[in-house]
Amino acid sequence: MPVSGTFRGFPSEGLAFLRGLKKNNDRDWFNARKTVFEENVRLPMIELVRAVHSHMLGYAPEYVGEPAKCVFRIYRDTRFSKDKTPYKTYVSAYLWRNDLGKDRGAGYYFYVSPGDCGVAGGLYQPEPDQLLAVRNLIAEDADPFREVFSNRRVKKLMGELGGDKLTRPPKGFDPDHPAIELLKHKSFVLHAKLDPAIATTPKLYKEIVTRIEAVTPFVKYLNSPIAEKARTERREQAFLR
């Protein structure tokens, strides 16, 4: 699909704000500059998501939603962290399959900061029932899965398959299964780093959507058994009403 969009890049003021936040990660500093954050970081990220969504309408419309809801809050969850700094020093977004919801299934993620930008797609730390559904599909025939992450274009744009793995075969699966190394995965992720220098240019949008389109068959494969399980559960619940 040809790549064309209206997102021209983040304002230089937005990247300057994030650099300043990294040096002054406290509420007083942030609150005094909250308008700068809104106008030059958060709103541009919403516009970037909107542009990405427009591109996805042709090949992944089920992942297109409300842009503002896709952008993560800048506030860190410090409840269980030794690091009590209150703010993230990057801006990020997540795009999910609408009929599964934000917290279920595989999706797309991208992030921007002055020193680090990237794009990822896949299934990250899924619930046990989701992971089992994907493992069962891979165990039936792993070749279709290998094709969606190991073809030449995907490897060039997204690198090798990543994600945490078990050291031993998962319970219930044959240790001698030919796809046992894939079945050991606890997450299935493709992640590509981008040059942070492009964050203020139209090239950022192009690099993101090129990779999102390439990784879409991988994301859809991972979601196929999860979506089928969700449909079955909805039918059962409707029957019991």
C-alpha positions in Angstrom: 0.0 0.0 0.0 1.4 3.4 -0.9 2.5 5.4 2.2 1.1 9.0 2.3 -0.1 10.9 5.3 -0.6 14.3 6.8 1.4 13.9 10.0 4.5 16.1 9.6 6.3 15.0 12.7 6.4 16.2 16.3 7.1 19.8 17.0 10.7 20.5 18.2 9.1 22.0 21.3 7.7 18.6 22.2 11.0 16.8 22.0 12.5 19.7 24.1 9.8 19.2 26.7 10.6 15.5 27.0 14.3 16.2 27.3 13.5 18.7 30.0 11.2 16.2 31.8 14.0 13.7 31.9 16.1 16.1 33.8 13.3 17.5 36.0 11.0 14.6 36.6 8.8 16.2 39.3 5.2 17.5 39.6 6.1 21.2 40.0 8.2 21.3 36.9 5.5 19.4 34.9 2.5 21.3 36.1 4.2 24.6 35.2 4.6 23.4 31.6 1.5 21.2 31.2 0.2 23.3 28.4 3.4 22.7 26.5 3.0 19.0 27.0 -0.6 19.0 25.8 0.0 21.1 22.7 3.4 19.7 21.6 3.4 16.1 22.9 0.0 14.6 23.6 -2.0 16.3 20.8 0.6 15.5 18.1 0.6 11.9 19.3 -3.2 11.7 18.9 -2.8 13.1 15.4 -0.1 10.5 14.6 -2.5 7.7 15.8 -5.2 9.2 13.6 -3.0 9.2 10.6 -1.9 5.6 11.3 -5.5 4.5 11.7 -6.3 6.1 8.3 -3.6 4.0 6.7 -4.8 0.8 8.5 -8.4 1.1 7.2 -7.4 -0.7 4.0 -5.9 -3.8 5.7 -6.7 -3.9 9.4 -9.9 -1.9 10.0 -10.8 -3.9 13.1 -7.9 -2.2 14.9 -9.1 1.3 14.1 -10.6 3.1 17.1 -10.7 6.4 18.9 -7.2 7.9 18.7 -7.2 9.7 22.1 -7.9 6.4 23.9 -4.9 4.7 22.2 -2.4 7.2 23.7 -1.0 6.1 27.0 -1.0 8.5 30.0 2.3 10.2 30.7 1.9 9.3 34.4 3.8 6.4 35.7 2.3 3.7 38.0 4.8 3.8 40.9 2.9 1.6 43.3 5.2 -1.4 42.9 8.3 0.3 41.6 11.4 1.5 43.5 11.6 4.3 41.0 9.1 6.9 42.2 9.6 9.5 39.5 6.0 10.4 38.5 6.3 10.8 34.7 7.3 8.7 31.7 9.9 10.5 29.5 8.4 9.3 26.3 5.0 9.2 24.6 3.5 6.0 23.4 0.3 4.4 21.9 -1.3 1.0 21.6 -3.7 -0.2 18.9 -5.9 -3.2 19.7 -8.5 -5.4 18.1 -11.9 -3.8 18.9 -13.9 -6.9 19.6 -11.2 -8.2 22.1 -10.6 -5.0 24.0 -7.4 -3.2 25.0 -6.3 -5.8 27.6 -6.8 -8.9 25.5 -5.1 -10.2 22.4 -2.3 -9.0 20.2 -1.9 -5.4 19.0 0.5 -2.7 17.8 2.7 -0.4 19.9 4.8 2.6 19.0 6.7 5.1 21.1 8.7 8.3 20.7 11.3 10.1 22.8 14.3 12.3 22.0 16.6 9.3 22.4 14.5 6.3 21.6 11.8 5.5 19.0 10.3 2.2 17.9 7.4 0.1 16.7 6.3 -3.3 18.0 3.6 -5.8 17.3 2.5 -9.0 18.9 1.2 -10.6 22.1 2.8 -9.4 25.3 2.4 -11.2 28.6 -1.0 -12.7 27.7 -3.3 -14.3 30.2 -2.9 -18.1 30.5 -6.0 -18.9 28.5 -4.9 -16.7 25.6 -1.4 -18.2 25.6 -2.7 -21.7 25.6 -5.0 -20.9 22.7 -2.1 -19.6 20.7 0.2 -22.5 21.6 -2.5 -25.0 20.6 -2.8 -23.4 17.2 1.0 -23.4 16.7 1.2 -27.0 17.8 -1.3 -28.1 15.2 0.8 -26.7 12.4 3.7 -24.3 13.0 4.5 -23.5 9.4 1.8 -20.8 8.9 3.1 -19.1 12.0 6.7 -19.2 10.9 5.7 -17.7 7.6 4.2 -14.5 9.2 7.3 -13.6 11.2 10.2 -15.1 9.2 9.6 -14.0 5.7 12.2 -11.7 4.1 10.3 -8.5 4.4 9.2 -8.9 8.0 12.8 -9.9 9.0 14.2 -6.8 7.2 11.8 -4.4 8.9 11.2 -6.0 12.3 14.1 -8.4 13.0 13.8 -11.7 14.7 11.0 -13.0 16.9 11.3 -11.9 20.5 9.5 -12.4 23.7 10.2 -14.1 27.0 10.5 -17.9 26.9 10.3 -20.8 29.3 13.5 -22.8 29.9 11.5 -26.0 29.8 8.7 -27.2 27.6 5.3 -25.9 28.7 3.1 -28.4 30.6 0.9 -30.5 28.3 3.1 -30.2 25.2 5.4 -32.9 23.9 9.1 -32.0 24.6 10.0 -33.5 21.2 7.4 -31.4 19.3 9.2 -30.0 16.2 8.0 -26.5 17.2 8.8 -26.8 20.9 11.1 -23.7 20.8 8.1 -21.6 19.6 5.8 -23.3 22.1 8.2 -22.2 24.9 7.4 -18.5 24.2 5.4 -16.7 26.9 5.2 -13.6 24.7 5.4 -13.3 20.9 6.8 -9.9 19.9 8.4 -8.2 16.9 10.1 -5.0 17.7 12.0 -2.5 15.5 14.0 0.5 16.7 13.8 3.7 14.7 16.2 6.6 14.4 15.0 9.2 17.0 16.2 11.9 14.7 13.2 11.4 12.5 10.7 12.2 15.2 10.2 15.7 14.0 9.9 14.8 10.4 7.2 13.1 8.1 9.5 10.1 7.9 8.4 9.0 11.4 4.8 8.3 10.1 6.2 6.5 7.0 8.5 4.2 9.0 5.7 3.4 11.5 3.0 2.5 9.0 5.4 0.5 6.8 6.2 -1.7 9.7 2.7 -1.9 11.0 1.5 -3.1 7.6 4.3 -5.7 7.5 3.6 -7.0 11.0 -0.2 -7.2 10.5 -0.4 -10.9 9.4 1.6 -11.8 12.5 -0.7 -9.9 14.8 -3.8 -11.3 13.1 -2.5 -14.9 13.4 -1.9 -14.5 17.1 -5.4 -13.0 17.5 -7.2 -15.7 15.5 -7.5 -18.3 18.2 -8.1 -15.7 20.9 -11.0 -14.1 18.9 -12.5 -17.5 18.2 -12.4 -18.4 21.9 -14.0 -15.0 22.7 -16.8 -15.7 20.2 -17.5 -19.1 21.7 -17.7 -17.6 25.2 -20.1 -15.0 24.0 -22.3 -17.6 22.3 -22.3 -19.7 25.5 -23.2 -16.7 27.6 -26.0 -15.7 25.3 -27.4 -19.3 25.4 -27.4 -19.3 29.2 -29.4 -16.0 29.5 
